[in-house]
Amino acid sequence: MRIAALLSSKGTVVATIRPGATVAEAVGDLARHGVGALVVSADGVRIDGIVSERDVVRGLEGGGALLERPVSSIMSSTVYTCSPEDDTDSLVEVMTDRRIRHVPVVDGDGRLGGIVSIGDVVKTRLGELEQHRKELYDYINAR
C-alpha cells in the first residue's frame, strides 16, 4: 500500500512545535494530541527536527531542569522522511533498520504533508491481511 492511501484514511494532520518552545510545552503537546512525537518546525511546513517521548525520557536523566530547555536541545535533527508515493513495506524496513517509530511525509518540494507511525503501518498491514484472509475464505467456500 502506498503512503498516500494510508494518509487518506488516517488524515494528514501533524502535531508540530517550534524549536524554541520548552520541553515542558512539548510534553503538554504530546499529551494533548495523544501522540508519541512532534515534528519540530519553525513554520509548520519545513522540518527542523523531531522530538519524541523517548527523547524527553532520555533527557530527564540530567534532571528536571530539562523541562525549561528548548525543544531544539533534545530533538533529533536528522529526520528520516518518506513521500506519499512510497510503499508501506519499504517504510517498515526503514523504521525497523533505523529503530524509529515516526516518519514525517513530505511532498516533492519538501513540505510537510503528514506523519506515519509504526502503529499506523501495523494497523494497515493487519487490515490487508484480514482482507486477504476474507478473500481466500470466500474463494474456498464458493467451490
MDTraj code that builds the backbone (N, CA, C; nanometers):
import mdtraj as md
import numpy as np

residues = "MET ARG ILE ALA ALA LEU LEU SER SER LYS GLY THR VAL VAL ALA THR ILE ARG PRO GLY ALA THR VAL ALA GLU ALA VAL GLY ASP LEU ALA ARG HIS GLY VAL GLY ALA LEU VAL VAL SER ALA ASP GLY VAL ARG ILE ASP GLY ILE VAL SER GLU ARG ASP VAL VAL ARG GLY LEU GLU GLY GLY GLY ALA LEU LEU GLU ARG PRO VAL SER SER ILE MET SER SER THR VAL TYR THR CYS SER PRO GLU ASP ASP THR ASP SER LEU VAL GLU VAL MET THR ASP ARG ARG ILE ARG HIS VAL PRO VAL VAL ASP GLY ASP GLY ARG LEU GLY GLY ILE VAL SER ILE GLY ASP VAL VAL LYS THR ARG LEU GLY GLU LEU GLU GLN HIS ARG LYS GLU LEU TYR ASP TYR ILE ASN ALA ARG".split()
xyz = np.array([
    [0.0837, -0.1174, 0.0000],
    [0.0000, 0.0000, 0.0000],
    [0.0889, 0.1246, 0.0000],
    [0.0459, 0.2225, -0.0723],
    [0.1183, 0.3494, -0.0789],
    [0.0881, 0.4349, 0.0443],
    [0.1837, 0.5178, 0.0808],
    [0.1682, 0.6064, 0.1953],
    [0.0508, 0.7014, 0.1728],
    [0.0294, 0.7448, 0.0506],
    [-0.0828, 0.8343, 0.0199],
    [-0.2158, 0.7692, 0.0570],
    [-0.2305, 0.6404, 0.0303],
    [-0.3542, 0.5700, 0.0654],
    [-0.3703, 0.5611, 0.2164],
    [-0.2610, 0.5349, 0.2859],
    [-0.2651, 0.5285, 0.4318],
    [-0.3079, 0.6645, 0.4876],
    [-0.2505, 0.7720, 0.4342],
    [-0.2848, 0.9062, 0.4817],
    [-0.4285, 0.9438, 0.4491],
    [-0.4815, 0.8904, 0.3381],
    [-0.6195, 0.9243, 0.3026],
    [-0.7179, 0.8696, 0.4049],
    [-0.6846, 0.7583, 0.4692],
    [-0.7723, 0.7057, 0.5729],
    [-0.7370, 0.7611, 0.7107],
    [-0.6106, 0.7855, 0.7353],
    [-0.5638, 0.8338, 0.8658],
    [-0.5798, 0.9849, 0.8813],
    [-0.5514, 1.0567, 0.7756],
    [-0.5512, 1.2024, 0.7805],
    [-0.4101, 1.2573, 0.7704],
    [-0.4006, 1.3848, 0.7447],
    [-0.2709, 1.4475, 0.7217],
    [-0.2314, 1.5476, 0.8297],
    [-0.3094, 1.5558, 0.9355],
    [-0.2788, 1.6493, 1.0433],
    [-0.1507, 1.6050, 1.1136],
    [-0.0608, 1.6998, 1.1349],
    [0.0662, 1.6730, 1.2018],
    [0.0801, 1.7688, 1.3199],
    [0.1073, 1.7124, 1.4365],
    [0.1328, 1.7958, 1.5537],
    [0.2759, 1.8482, 1.5438],
    [0.2900, 1.9791, 1.5447],
    [0.4225, 2.0409, 1.5338],
    [0.4487, 2.1282, 1.6565],
    [0.5742, 2.1619, 1.6740],
    [0.6151, 2.2514, 1.7819],
    [0.7333, 2.3336, 1.7322],
    [0.7439, 2.4562, 1.7785],
    [0.8543, 2.5445, 1.7412],
    [0.9833, 2.5000, 1.8099],
    [1.0977, 2.5184, 1.7462],
    [1.2248, 2.4782, 1.8072],
    [1.2534, 2.5479, 1.9398],
    [1.2053, 2.6697, 1.9580],
    [1.2311, 2.7447, 2.0789],
    [1.1347, 2.7165, 2.1925],
    [1.0311, 2.6385, 2.1662],
    [0.9370, 2.6029, 2.2728],
    [1.0100, 2.5200, 2.3778],
    [0.9606, 2.5233, 2.4994],
    [1.0264, 2.4467, 2.6052],
    [0.9895, 2.2991, 2.5968],
    [1.0726, 2.2176, 2.6579],
    [1.0442, 2.0749, 2.6649],
    [0.9138, 2.0528, 2.7416],
    [0.8861, 2.1346, 2.8429],
    [0.7598, 2.1242, 2.9171],
    [0.6411, 2.1458, 2.8229],
    [0.6521, 2.2420, 2.7308],
    [0.5458, 2.2640, 2.6328],
    [0.5308, 2.1421, 2.5428],
    [0.6430, 2.0826, 2.5054],
    [0.6395, 1.9630, 2.4210],
    [0.5684, 1.8487, 2.4927],
    [0.5989, 1.8306, 2.6213],
    [0.5334, 1.7252, 2.6993],
    [0.3826, 1.7482, 2.7011],
    [0.3420, 1.8734, 2.7227],
    [0.1993, 1.9063, 2.7206],
    [0.1359, 1.8795, 2.5861],
    [0.2057, 1.9142, 2.4784],
    [0.1522, 1.8908, 2.3438],
    [0.1434, 1.7423, 2.3115],
    [0.2441, 1.6660, 2.3526],
    [0.2395, 1.5207, 2.3308],
    [0.1149, 1.4616, 2.3965],
    [0.0883, 1.5018, 2.5198],
    [-0.0285, 1.4515, 2.5921],
    [-0.1586, 1.5012, 2.5292],
    [-0.1661, 1.6291, 2.4974],
    [-0.2869, 1.6889, 2.4419],
    [-0.3264, 1.6262, 2.3082],
    [-0.2269, 1.6006, 2.2254],
    [-0.2546, 1.5434, 2.0935],
    [-0.2605, 1.3910, 2.0965],
    [-0.2162, 1.3310, 2.2064],
    [-0.2167, 1.1853, 2.2162],
    [-0.1235, 1.1201, 2.1158],
    [-0.0055, 1.1799, 2.0993],
    [0.0917, 1.1292, 2.0027],
    [0.2235, 1.0993, 2.0724],
    [0.3103, 1.0263, 2.0047],
    [0.4394, 0.9901, 2.0602],
    [0.5529, 1.0762, 2.0111],
    [0.5251, 1.1651, 1.9146],
    [0.6306, 1.2509, 1.8607],
    [0.5689, 1.3773, 1.8019],
    [0.6474, 1.4826, 1.8050],
    [0.6095, 1.6096, 1.7439],
    [0.7147, 1.6455, 1.6397],
    [0.6698, 1.6948, 1.5266],
    [0.7633, 1.7460, 1.4279],
    [0.8020, 1.8864, 1.4720],
    [0.9304, 1.9109, 1.4790],
    [0.9802, 2.0424, 1.5177],
    [0.9904, 2.1257, 1.3899],
    [0.9199, 2.2381, 1.3902],
    [0.9134, 2.3204, 1.2702],
    [0.8864, 2.4654, 1.3085],
    [0.9680, 2.5538, 1.2567],
    [0.9503, 2.6965, 1.2847],
    [0.8269, 2.7525, 1.2146],
    [0.7921, 2.6949, 1.0994],
    [0.6807, 2.7486, 1.0211],
    [0.5661, 2.6507, 0.9977],
    [0.5766, 2.5286, 1.0491],
    [0.4711, 2.4293, 1.0290],
    [0.4729, 2.3648, 0.8921],
    [0.5721, 2.3993, 0.8113],
    [0.5808, 2.3481, 0.6754],
    [0.7125, 2.2741, 0.6510],
    [0.8219, 2.3327, 0.6944],
    [0.9552, 2.2736, 0.6787],
    [0.9954, 2.2047, 0.8086],
    [1.0658, 2.0932, 0.7972],
    [1.1036, 2.0138, 0.9136],
    [1.2417, 2.0565, 0.9638],
    [1.2472, 2.0963, 1.0916],
    [1.3741, 2.1287, 1.1563],
    [1.4261, 2.0099, 1.2367],
    [1.3358, 1.9235, 1.2801],
    [1.3723, 1.8074, 1.3608],
    [1.2482, 1.7334, 1.4047],
    [1.2673, 1.6392, 1.4950],
    [1.1552, 1.5645, 1.5523],
    [1.1904, 1.5364, 1.6976],
    [1.0912, 1.5452, 1.7839],
    [1.1118, 1.5173, 1.9259],
    [1.0076, 1.4141, 1.9686],
    [1.0548, 1.3115, 2.0364],
    [0.9663, 1.2029, 2.0775],
    [0.9639, 1.1892, 2.2285],
    [0.8701, 1.1103, 2.2753],
    [0.8639, 1.0791, 2.4184],
    [0.9971, 1.0204, 2.4643],
    [1.0563, 0.9405, 2.3796],
    [1.1853, 0.8781, 2.4123],
    [1.2931, 0.9843, 2.4333],
    [1.2938, 1.0884, 2.3507],
    [1.3906, 1.1970, 2.3668],
    [1.3736, 1.2660, 2.5022],
    [1.2477, 1.2867, 2.5422],
    [1.2202, 1.3520, 2.6701],
    [1.2695, 1.2644, 2.7852],
    [1.2364, 1.1375, 2.7805],
    [1.2766, 1.0469, 2.8882],
    [1.4279, 1.0397, 2.8990],
    [1.4959, 1.0274, 2.7864],
    [1.6423, 1.0224, 2.7897],
    [1.7011, 1.1535, 2.8424],
    [1.6393, 1.2636, 2.8079],
    [1.6876, 1.3924, 2.8542],
    [1.6681, 1.4131, 3.0033],
    [1.5673, 1.3479, 3.0594],
    [1.5407, 1.3627, 3.2032],
    [1.6482, 1.2999, 3.2904],
    [1.7344, 1.2204, 3.2294],
    [1.8467, 1.1640, 3.3038],
    [1.9311, 1.2753, 3.3671],
    [1.9338, 1.3890, 3.3014],
    [2.0117, 1.5021, 3.3504],
    [1.9386, 1.5853, 3.4550],
    [1.8143, 1.5500, 3.4866],
    [1.7393, 1.6212, 3.5892],
    [1.6217, 1.6992, 3.5344],
    [1.5412, 1.7494, 3.6259],
    [1.4176, 1.8190, 3.5915],
    [1.4365, 1.9522, 3.5217],
    [1.5582, 2.0089, 3.5261],
    [1.5839, 2.1361, 3.4583],
    [1.5613, 2.1240, 3.3081],
    [1.5605, 2.0018, 3.2592],
    [1.5368, 1.9778, 3.1167],
    [1.4075, 2.0430, 3.0704],
    [1.3065, 2.0429, 3.1544],
    [1.1749, 2.0919, 3.1142],
    [1.1749, 2.2383, 3.0728],
    [1.2723, 2.3143, 3.1182],
    [1.2798, 2.4566, 3.0825],
    [1.3685, 2.4826, 2.9612],
    [1.4381, 2.3804, 2.9156],
    [1.5255, 2.3956, 2.7986],
    [1.4425, 2.3967, 2.6705],
    [1.4986, 2.4492, 2.5615],
    [1.4257, 2.4485, 2.4344],
    [1.4204, 2.3077, 2.3738],
    [1.3149, 2.2827, 2.3029],
    [1.2968, 2.1548, 2.2338],
    [1.4157, 2.1252, 2.1426],
    [1.4710, 2.2279, 2.0841],
    [1.5839, 2.2091, 1.9921],
    [1.7031, 2.1425, 2.0598],
    [1.7105, 2.1499, 2.1924],
    [1.8233, 2.0909, 2.2632],
    [1.8135, 1.9388, 2.2765],
    [1.6948, 1.8827, 2.2561],
    [1.6802, 1.7370, 2.2670],
    [1.6267, 1.6722, 2.1398],
    [1.5870, 1.7530, 2.0429],
    [1.5285, 1.6969, 1.9206],
    [1.6334, 1.6215, 1.8390],
    [1.5846, 1.5324, 1.7554],
    [1.6708, 1.4679, 1.6556],
    [1.6686, 1.5571, 1.5330],
    [1.7842, 1.6047, 1.4912],
    [1.7878, 1.6934, 1.3749],
    [1.7998, 1.6155, 1.2440],
    [1.8424, 1.4906, 1.2528],
    [1.8404, 1.4038, 1.1354],
    [1.7051, 1.3341, 1.1339],
    [1.6228, 1.3703, 1.0374],
    [1.4868, 1.3177, 1.0315],
    [1.4716, 1.2367, 0.9034],
    [1.4343, 1.1116, 0.9201],
    [1.4069, 1.0260, 0.8054],
    [1.2639, 1.0517, 0.7626],
    [1.2471, 1.0796, 0.6338],
    [1.1148, 1.1116, 0.5813],
    [1.0789, 1.0136, 0.4707],
    [0.9528, 1.0187, 0.4306],
    [0.9079, 0.9400, 0.3164],
    [0.8196, 1.0299, 0.2306],
    [0.7852, 0.9805, 0.1136],
    [0.6972, 1.0560, 0.0249],
    [0.5634, 0.9829, 0.0149],
    [0.4604, 1.0514, -0.0305],
    [0.3305, 0.9855, -0.0460],
    [0.3353, 0.8671, -0.1443],
    [0.4335, 0.8669, -0.2347],
    [0.4441, 0.7604, -0.3335],
    [0.5136, 0.6351, -0.2813],
    [0.5822, 0.6457, -0.1671],
    [0.6496, 0.5297, -0.1095],
    [0.5470, 0.4262, -0.0649],
    [0.5919, 0.3016, -0.0513],
    [0.5009, 0.1976, -0.0043],
    [0.5301, 0.1622, 0.1407],
    [0.4290, 0.1077, 0.2070],
    [0.4410, 0.0784, 0.3497],
    [0.5438, -0.0302, 0.3771],
    [0.5623, -0.1248, 0.2851],
    [0.6611, -0.2306, 0.3070],
    [0.8022, -0.1734, 0.3180],
    [0.8369, -0.0804, 0.2300],
    [0.9709, -0.0210, 0.2375],
    [0.9839, 0.0682, 0.3604],
    [0.8728, 0.1315, 0.4008],
    [0.8763, 0.2160, 0.5200],
    [0.9001, 0.1318, 0.6453],
    [0.8405, 0.0132, 0.6513],
    [0.8627, -0.0760, 0.7653],
    [1.0101, -0.1123, 0.7754],
    [1.0732, -0.1376, 0.6633],
    [1.2163, -0.1696, 0.6641],
    [1.2982, -0.0546, 0.7210],
    [1.2697, 0.0661, 0.6762],
    [1.3422, 0.1837, 0.7248],
    [1.3193, 0.2014, 0.8746],
    [1.1950, 0.1896, 0.9177],
    [1.1624, 0.2075, 1.0593],
    [1.2318, 0.1017, 1.1448],
    [1.2356, -0.0201, 1.0960],
    [1.2995, -0.1292, 1.1695],
    [1.4508, -0.1114, 1.1713],
    [1.5106, -0.0860, 1.0549],
    [1.6559, -0.0707, 1.0459],
    [1.7061, 0.0492, 1.1265],
    [1.6342, 0.1598, 1.1215],
    [1.6767, 0.2833, 1.1886],
    [1.6273, 0.2930, 1.3334],
    [1.5400, 0.1985, 1.3716],
    [1.4807, 0.1969, 1.5058],
    [1.4084, 0.3278, 1.5357],
    [1.3229, 0.3667, 1.4399],
    [1.2423, 0.4874, 1.4563],
    [1.0949, 0.4495, 1.4493],
    [1.0132, 0.5273, 1.5158],
    [0.8705, 0.4958, 1.5246],
    [0.7815, 0.5945, 1.4517],
    [0.8378, 0.7070, 1.4104],
    [0.7587, 0.8114, 1.3447],
    [0.8360, 0.8644, 1.2242],
    [0.7680, 0.8705, 1.1108],
    [0.8308, 0.9194, 0.9884],
    [0.7403, 1.0252, 0.9247],
    [0.7871, 1.1500, 0.9188],
    [0.7091, 1.2532, 0.8504],
    [0.7019, 1.2259, 0.6999],
    [0.5920, 1.2671, 0.6420],
    [0.5710, 1.2534, 0.4981],
    [0.5896, 1.3911, 0.4361],
    [0.6740, 1.3986, 0.3341],
    [0.6986, 1.5260, 0.2669],
    [0.6693, 1.5127, 0.1179],
    [0.6236, 1.6229, 0.0601],
    [0.5975, 1.6222, -0.0834],
    [0.7270, 1.6512, -0.1595],
    [0.7181, 1.6608, -0.2899],
    [0.8354, 1.6829, -0.3740],
    [0.9094, 1.8116, -0.3451],
    [0.8404, 1.9086, -0.2845],
    [0.9020, 2.0367, -0.2503],
    [0.9547, 2.0392, -0.1071],
    [0.9495, 1.9247, -0.0382],
    [0.9982, 1.9173, 0.0986],
    [0.9017, 1.9726, 0.2019],
    [0.7755, 1.9900, 0.1628],
    [0.6739, 2.0431, 0.2540],
    [0.6087, 1.9292, 0.3316],
    [0.5881, 1.9517, 0.4597],
    [0.5276, 1.8538, 0.5490],
    [0.3843, 1.8243, 0.5061],
    [0.3540, 1.6949, 0.4865],
    [0.2204, 1.6583, 0.4404],
    [0.1537, 1.5497, 0.5214],
    [0.2150, 1.5099, 0.6317],
    [0.1579, 1.4058, 0.7168],
    [0.2672, 1.3413, 0.7992],
    [0.2283, 1.2439, 0.8786],
    [0.3240, 1.1671, 0.9568],
    [0.2684, 1.0259, 0.9719],
    [0.3590, 0.9290, 0.9676],
    [0.3201, 0.7893, 0.9793],
    [0.3939, 0.7293, 1.0979],
    [0.3189, 0.6615, 1.1840],
    [0.3806, 0.5935, 1.2982],
    [0.3863, 0.4441, 1.2688],
    [0.4675, 0.3735, 1.3452],
    [0.4750, 0.2284, 1.3298],
    [0.3378, 0.1667, 1.3568],
    [0.2620, 0.2253, 1.4487],
    [0.1264, 0.1771, 1.4762],
    [0.0353, 0.1900, 1.3551],
    [0.0493, 0.3003, 1.2805],
    [-0.0302, 0.3180, 1.1582],
    [0.0022, 0.2091, 1.0569],
    [0.1309, 0.1790, 1.0423],
    [0.1747, 0.0791, 0.9449],
    [0.1262, -0.0599, 0.9862],
    [0.1378, -0.0921, 1.1136],
    [0.0925, -0.2233, 1.1616],
    [-0.0585, -0.2367, 1.1430],
    [-0.1333, -0.1336, 1.1775],
    [-0.2788, -0.1368, 1.1601],
    [-0.3159, -0.1586, 1.0132],
    [-0.2475, -0.0892, 0.9241],
    [-0.2726, -0.1042, 0.7808],
    [-0.2409, -0.2460, 0.7340],
    [-0.1274, -0.2968, 0.7788],
    [-0.0857, -0.4327, 0.7394],
    [-0.1841, -0.5371, 0.7910],
    [-0.2310, -0.5215, 0.9135],
    [-0.3308, -0.6145, 0.9677],
    [-0.4604, -0.6087, 0.8871],
    [-0.4996, -0.4889, 0.8463],
    [-0.6185, -0.4738, 0.7615],
    [-0.6019, -0.5453, 0.6282],
    [-0.4830, -0.5325, 0.5686],
    [-0.4555, -0.6016, 0.4425],
    [-0.4605, -0.7532, 0.4604],
    [-0.4004, -0.8026, 0.5680],
    [-0.4014, -0.9465, 0.5941],
    [-0.5428, -0.9982, 0.6169],
    [-0.6241, -0.9222, 0.6875],
    [-0.7629, -0.9623, 0.7102],
    [-0.8401, -0.9658, 0.5791],
    [-0.8148, -0.8690, 0.4921],
    [-0.8817, -0.8680, 0.3608],
    [-0.8409, -0.9899, 0.2785],
    [-0.7117, -1.0243, 0.2805],
    [-0.6655, -1.1438, 0.2082],
    [-0.7279, -1.2699, 0.2661],
    [-0.7352, -1.2779, 0.3984],
    [-0.7973, -1.3935, 0.4629],
    [-0.9420, -1.4082, 0.4193],
    [-1.0146, -1.2963, 0.4169],
    [-1.1551, -1.2987, 0.3765],
    [-1.1695, -1.3427, 0.2305],
    [-1.0827, -1.2919, 0.1435],
    [-1.0877, -1.3291, 0.0027],
    [-1.0608, -1.4787, -0.0158],
    [-0.9624, -1.5316, 0.0565],
    [-0.9332, -1.6753, 0.0479],
    [-1.0505, -1.7579, 0.1009],
    [-1.1070, -1.7148, 0.2103],
    [-1.2216, -1.7848, 0.2692],
    [-1.3381, -1.7869, 0.1694],
    [-1.3687, -1.6721, 0.1106],
    [-1.4783, -1.6639, 0.0126],
    [-1.4488, -1.7506, -0.1093],
    [-1.3251, -1.7516, -0.1537],
    [-1.2852, -1.8321, -0.2693],
    [-1.3025, -1.9813, -0.2406],
    [-1.2582, -2.0247, -0.1251],
    [-1.2678, -2.1661, -0.0884],
    [-1.4133, -2.2082, -0.0717],
    [-1.4917, -2.1258, -0.0105],
    [-1.6317, -2.1599, 0.0144],
    [-1.7228, -2.1421, -0.1068],
    [-1.6737, -2.0795, -0.2113],
    [-1.7527, -2.0614, -0.3334],
    [-1.7508, -2.1855, -0.4200],
    [-1.6630, -2.2806, -0.3906],
    [-1.6489, -2.4014, -0.4728],
    [-1.7468, -2.5049, -0.4379],
])
top = md.Topology()
chain = top.add_chain()
for i, resn in enumerate(residues, 1):
    res = top.add_residue(resn, chain, resSeq=i)
    for name in ("N", "CA", "C"):
        top.add_atom(name, md.element.get_by_symbol(name[0]), res)
traj = md.Trajectory(xyz[None], top)
